[in-house]
Amino acid sequence: MADATEPPRPVDWRRLLVIALIVASAQATLLAALGRRWWCVCGQAFPYTNKPVGQHTSQHLLDPYSWSHFQHGLVLFPLIRWLAPRRSLGWVFAATLAIEAGWELLENSPWIIERYRNATAAVGYTGDTIVNSLADLACCALGFFVARRLGLAKTIALFAAIEVGTIAVYRDSLLLNVIMLLTPIDAIKQWQQAAWG
Ligand SMILES: [Zn+2]
């Protein structure tokens, strides 16, 4: 039995990598089965787009929404750690990635894509490419390890800072996204459309 005086076990990075590869493979396979493309139709290799809405958004490696997936990791690590305090780091990591991959599949389901197009200002949204979706998973994993490193208070501060920063720069954020998906607010939609065109 473990007791309070036992030093924490060193992180088994190889085990975490295997978990990540298993989840990423399953996610890519299911997205391909849903008919998602691997990369943007434009065919250009640039890895990042700065626009919250546009033909390249969610189609290349990174975009403004990469921040929200990083934030998923910031939320999921302390939340799952709190719900399952006795589980190993590998278990918490696997649970986090499974939830994120599940969200990615839901996000690319016809139902959510329609909802984004109708209820929010993301009129041209047609779902993520597989590469973009896998990068979202990687951002979540990064957020997970940052949250583990920072501890709860600093993680909450970082989460808040990203909310403020992404709203200021892109007029969108994780919390705004959740609000607009659940209960669309017309004033926010118009404010976003004014900048997004
Ligand atoms: Zn493109």
Boltz pocket constraint, residues with backbone or C-beta under 6 A from the ligand:
constraints:
  - pocket:
      binder: B
      contacts: [[A, 40], [A, 41], [A, 42], [A, 43], [A, 44], [A, 55], [A, 56], [A, 59], [A, 60]]
      max_distance: 6.0
